[in-house]
């Protein structure tokens, strides 16, 4: 006798977006995480398999971002004893700066909600997904989880309360995301950051962030080009990524609206005003990095406005 089940997919995401450390992010098409849930044969939630990654991820519910997000949702709904088996299929690189743990957490919460007949809205699932991602890096922030779950470009006013808004994504806006095959863990990347910011840095970066939000509402690429600059985080993290300055200069010379580090790295991204520019930048950075003996993956995508979905 067949058992009821379903499959969901949560996309990768780019966090920080140069001007919004821990408060801005957007979802992309292509890489992501897939989760299958089916009726179990014994009470409780169980992760039966994890595939698609060479890293050994834990199957213990309390140590797995998807499992923990799912378990917290089940607890909230009074369904802890429900018999559910979960399979996790990693369809994106681990430790890439593309929100791998966030995608797992978003997919875990979303899959359980679908399995139970959608008792909560997508927006109401966000808290459980953030709780899941917190298992991975110890920080409470939604700049990867929110776009992965909800889609689009997300601005988070306050991470503690998860007060956020989805910003407009101009037609024609493309992202070129490059993942160099090196390892940078989020915890390590956060540890090198200074906890002090000068007044001049604060003023300049606040202006860039405000101008970027205005640019999105005005659908103005020239405005984006003038403000998509990270004066605080990028200068500290750039040293972790080999040849960062060279590939940034390459991207800007080919017409990128802006270029910076995706999340904690090592992935980098360029925002572009059309697909041709994005594809050209991707090809040239890929070739440059291969010349430096660095394998890499390139993803060219419009802003993913769907977020997590059921197949």
C-alpha positions as CSV (number, residue, x, y, z in Angstrom):
1,X,0.0,0.0,0.0
2,X,1.4,3.3,-1.1
3,X,2.1,6.0,1.5
4,X,1.2,9.7,1.1
5,X,4.1,12.0,0.3
6,X,5.2,15.1,-1.5
7,X,8.3,16.9,-2.7
8,X,9.3,20.6,-2.3
9,X,12.2,22.8,-3.6
10,X,13.8,25.8,-1.9
11,X,16.1,28.0,-4.0
12,X,19.6,29.3,-3.2
13,X,19.9,32.9,-2.2
14,X,22.3,35.8,-2.2
15,X,22.5,37.7,1.1
16,X,23.8,41.1,2.1
17,X,23.6,42.5,-1.5
18,X,26.6,44.7,-0.8
19,X,24.6,47.5,0.9
20,X,22.5,45.5,3.4
21,X,24.6,43.3,5.7
22,X,22.2,40.8,7.4
23,X,19.1,42.7,6.2
24,X,19.0,42.2,2.4
25,X,18.8,39.2,0.2
26,X,17.4,37.8,-3.0
27,X,16.6,34.3,-4.4
28,X,18.0,32.9,-7.6
29,X,16.9,30.2,-10.0
30,X,18.9,27.0,-10.4
31,X,20.6,25.7,-7.3
32,X,18.7,24.8,-4.2
33,X,17.5,22.0,-1.9
34,X,14.8,19.4,-2.5
35,X,13.0,17.7,0.3
36,X,10.7,14.7,0.1
37,X,8.3,13.8,3.0
38,X,6.2,10.7,3.2
39,X,4.1,9.0,5.9
40,X,6.3,7.2,8.3
41,X,6.1,3.8,9.7
42,X,6.8,4.8,13.3
43,X,5.7,7.8,15.5
44,X,7.8,11.0,15.1
45,X,9.9,12.7,12.5
46,X,12.9,10.9,11.0
47,X,15.5,11.9,8.4
48,X,16.0,8.7,6.4
49,X,18.6,10.0,3.9
50,X,20.7,12.9,2.8
51,X,22.2,13.0,-0.7
52,X,24.0,15.4,-3.0
53,X,26.8,16.5,-0.7
54,X,30.2,15.1,0.1
55,X,30.0,16.8,3.5
56,X,28.5,14.5,6.2
57,X,25.4,16.3,7.4
58,X,23.8,15.0,10.6
59,X,20.5,13.0,10.4
60,X,19.8,13.9,14.0
61,X,16.7,16.1,14.0
62,X,18.1,18.5,16.6
63,X,21.4,19.0,14.6
64,X,19.9,19.3,11.1
65,X,18.6,22.7,9.8
66,X,15.7,21.1,7.8
67,X,14.9,18.6,10.6
68,X,14.9,21.2,13.3
69,X,12.8,23.7,11.4
70,X,10.3,20.9,10.7
71,X,10.3,19.6,14.3
72,X,9.7,23.1,15.7
73,X,6.7,23.6,13.3
74,X,5.3,20.2,14.3
75,X,5.7,21.1,18.0
76,X,3.9,24.4,17.4
77,X,1.0,22.6,15.7
78,X,0.8,19.9,18.3
79,X,1.8,17.2,15.8
80,X,5.0,16.0,17.4
81,X,3.9,12.4,17.3
82,X,3.0,12.5,13.6
83,X,4.8,9.7,11.6
84,X,6.9,11.4,8.9
85,X,10.0,10.4,7.1
86,X,12.1,13.1,5.4
87,X,14.7,12.8,2.6
88,X,17.0,15.7,1.9
89,X,18.5,16.1,-1.6
90,X,21.2,18.8,-1.7
91,X,21.1,20.4,-5.1
92,X,23.6,23.2,-4.3
93,X,27.1,23.4,-2.9
94,X,27.6,23.3,0.8
95,X,29.4,26.2,2.4
96,X,29.2,28.3,-0.8
97,X,27.7,31.5,0.5
98,X,24.5,30.7,-1.3
99,X,22.3,29.9,1.7
100,X,22.6,26.1,1.7
101,X,21.5,25.7,5.3
102,X,18.8,28.4,4.8
103,X,17.3,26.5,1.8
104,X,17.2,23.3,3.8
105,X,15.5,25.0,6.7
106,X,13.0,26.7,4.4
107,X,12.2,23.5,2.5
108,X,11.9,21.6,5.8
109,X,9.3,23.9,7.3
110,X,7.5,24.3,4.0
111,X,7.3,20.6,3.3
112,X,5.8,19.8,6.7
113,X,3.2,22.6,6.3
114,X,2.2,21.2,2.9
115,X,2.1,17.7,4.3
116,X,-0.3,18.8,7.0
117,X,-2.6,20.7,4.6
118,X,-1.2,24.2,4.8
119,X,-2.3,25.2,8.4
120,X,0.1,28.2,8.2
121,X,0.8,30.8,5.5
122,X,4.3,31.0,3.9
123,X,5.0,34.2,5.9
124,X,4.0,32.4,9.2
125,X,6.6,29.7,8.4
126,X,9.5,32.1,8.4
127,X,10.1,31.9,12.2
128,X,10.5,28.1,12.1
129,X,12.8,28.3,9.1
130,X,15.0,30.9,10.8
131,X,15.1,28.7,13.9
132,X,16.3,25.8,11.7
133,X,19.1,27.9,10.1
134,X,20.3,29.1,13.5
135,X,21.5,25.5,14.1
136,X,24.1,26.0,11.3
137,X,25.7,29.3,12.2
138,X,24.4,30.3,15.6
139,X,23.0,33.6,14.4
140,X,19.4,34.7,14.1
141,X,19.0,36.4,10.8
142,X,16.7,36.0,7.8
143,X,18.6,37.5,4.9
144,X,19.0,34.0,3.3
145,X,16.0,32.2,4.7
146,X,13.4,34.9,3.9
147,X,14.2,35.1,0.1
148,X,14.6,31.4,-0.1
149,X,11.1,30.8,1.4
150,X,9.2,33.9,0.1
151,X,11.1,34.7,-3.1
152,X,12.1,38.1,-4.5
153,X,14.3,40.8,-2.9
154,X,13.7,41.0,0.8
155,X,14.5,43.9,3.1
156,X,14.5,43.0,6.8
157,X,13.9,46.0,9.1
158,X,14.4,43.9,12.3
159,X,15.7,40.4,12.4
160,X,14.5,39.8,16.0
161,X,10.8,40.3,15.1
162,X,11.3,39.3,11.4
163,X,9.7,42.6,10.3
164,X,10.4,42.6,6.6
165,X,9.1,43.7,3.2
166,X,9.5,42.4,-0.3
167,X,11.1,45.0,-2.6
168,X,10.4,45.4,-6.3
169,X,12.6,43.5,-8.7
170,X,13.0,45.5,-12.0
171,X,12.3,43.7,-15.2
172,X,15.6,42.8,-16.9
173,X,17.6,42.7,-13.6
174,X,19.9,39.6,-13.7
175,X,22.3,38.2,-11.3
176,X,25.6,36.5,-12.3
177,X,26.7,34.4,-9.3
178,X,30.1,32.6,-9.3
179,X,31.0,29.9,-6.8
180,X,34.7,29.3,-6.6
181,X,35.4,25.8,-5.2
182,X,37.0,26.9,-2.0
183,X,35.6,26.5,1.5
184,X,34.6,29.4,3.8
185,X,32.3,28.6,6.7
186,X,29.9,31.3,7.8
187,X,31.0,31.1,11.4
188,X,34.6,31.7,10.4
189,X,33.7,34.5,8.0
190,X,31.6,36.3,10.7
191,X,34.4,35.9,13.2
192,X,36.9,38.1,11.3
193,X,34.5,41.1,11.3
194,X,35.2,44.1,13.4
195,X,32.4,45.2,15.7
196,X,33.2,48.9,15.2
197,X,32.1,51.2,12.4
198,X,33.2,54.8,11.9
199,X,30.7,57.6,11.7
200,X,31.8,58.4,8.1
201,X,31.3,54.7,7.2
202,X,27.9,54.7,8.8
203,X,26.8,57.8,6.9
204,X,28.1,56.6,3.6
205,X,26.7,53.1,3.8
206,X,23.3,54.3,5.1
207,X,23.1,56.5,2.0
208,X,24.0,53.6,-0.3
209,X,21.3,51.4,1.3
210,X,18.6,54.1,1.2
211,X,19.5,55.0,-2.4
212,X,19.4,51.3,-3.4
213,X,15.9,50.8,-2.1
214,X,14.8,54.0,-3.9
215,X,16.4,52.7,-7.1
216,X,14.4,49.5,-6.9
217,X,11.1,51.4,-6.5
218,X,12.0,53.7,-9.4
219,X,13.2,50.7,-11.4
220,X,16.3,52.7,-12.2
221,X,19.5,50.8,-13.2
222,X,21.6,54.0,-13.2
223,X,20.7,54.6,-9.6
224,X,21.6,51.0,-8.7
225,X,25.0,51.5,-10.4
226,X,25.8,54.5,-8.2
227,X,25.1,52.9,-4.9
228,X,25.7,49.2,-5.0
229,X,29.0,49.4,-2.9
230,X,29.9,47.8,0.3
231,X,32.2,50.1,2.4
232,X,32.2,48.0,5.6
233,X,31.9,44.2,5.2
234,X,33.5,43.5,1.8
235,X,36.9,45.2,2.6
236,X,37.2,42.8,5.6
237,X,36.1,39.6,3.8
238,X,37.7,40.2,0.4
239,X,41.0,38.7,1.5
240,X,39.3,35.3,2.1
241,X,38.5,35.0,-1.6
242,X,41.4,34.5,-4.0
243,X,41.7,37.2,-6.7
244,X,38.6,39.0,-5.5
245,X,39.8,42.5,-6.7
246,X,40.7,41.2,-10.1
247,X,37.3,39.5,-10.7
248,X,35.5,42.5,-9.3
249,X,37.3,44.8,-11.7
250,X,36.6,42.4,-14.6
251,X,32.9,42.4,-13.8
252,X,32.6,46.2,-13.6
253,X,34.5,46.6,-16.8
254,X,32.0,44.4,-18.5
255,X,29.1,46.5,-17.4
256,X,28.0,45.1,-14.0
257,X,25.8,47.5,-12.0
258,X,27.7,46.3,-8.9
259,X,29.7,43.4,-7.6
260,X,30.3,42.0,-4.2
261,X,30.4,38.9,-2.0
262,X,27.4,36.7,-1.6
263,X,26.7,36.1,2.1
264,X,29.8,34.9,3.9
265,X,31.4,33.9,0.6
266,X,33.2,32.4,-1.2
267,X,30.5,33.0,-3.9
268,X,30.5,36.4,-5.5
269,X,27.7,38.1,-7.5
270,X,27.2,40.8,-10.1
271,X,23.9,42.5,-10.7
272,X,23.3,43.3,-14.4
273,X,20.8,45.1,-16.4
274,X,20.3,42.3,-18.9
275,X,21.1,38.6,-19.4
276,X,23.8,39.2,-22.0
277,X,25.9,41.2,-19.7
278,X,25.4,38.6,-16.9
279,X,26.3,35.8,-19.2
280,X,29.4,37.6,-20.5
281,X,30.6,38.3,-17.0
282,X,30.1,34.7,-15.9
283,X,32.1,33.4,-18.9
284,X,35.0,35.8,-18.3
285,X,35.2,35.2,-14.5
286,X,34.9,31.4,-15.0
287,X,37.8,31.5,-17.6
288,X,39.9,33.7,-15.3
289,X,39.5,31.5,-12.3
290,X,40.2,28.4,-14.3
291,X,43.5,30.0,-15.5
292,X,44.3,30.4,-11.8
293,X,43.5,26.7,-11.3
294,X,40.3,27.4,-9.3
295,X,37.3,25.3,-10.4
296,X,34.1,27.2,-10.2
297,X,30.4,27.2,-11.1
298,X,28.5,30.0,-12.7
299,X,24.7,30.7,-12.2
300,X,22.9,33.3,-14.3
301,X,19.4,34.1,-13.1
302,X,16.7,36.6,-12.9
303,X,15.5,37.4,-9.4
304,X,13.5,34.3,-8.3
305,X,10.1,35.7,-7.1
306,X,8.5,32.4,-6.2
307,X,10.7,31.1,-3.4
308,X,10.0,27.6,-2.0
309,X,7.3,25.6,-3.8
310,X,5.8,22.2,-4.1
311,X,6.5,20.1,-7.2
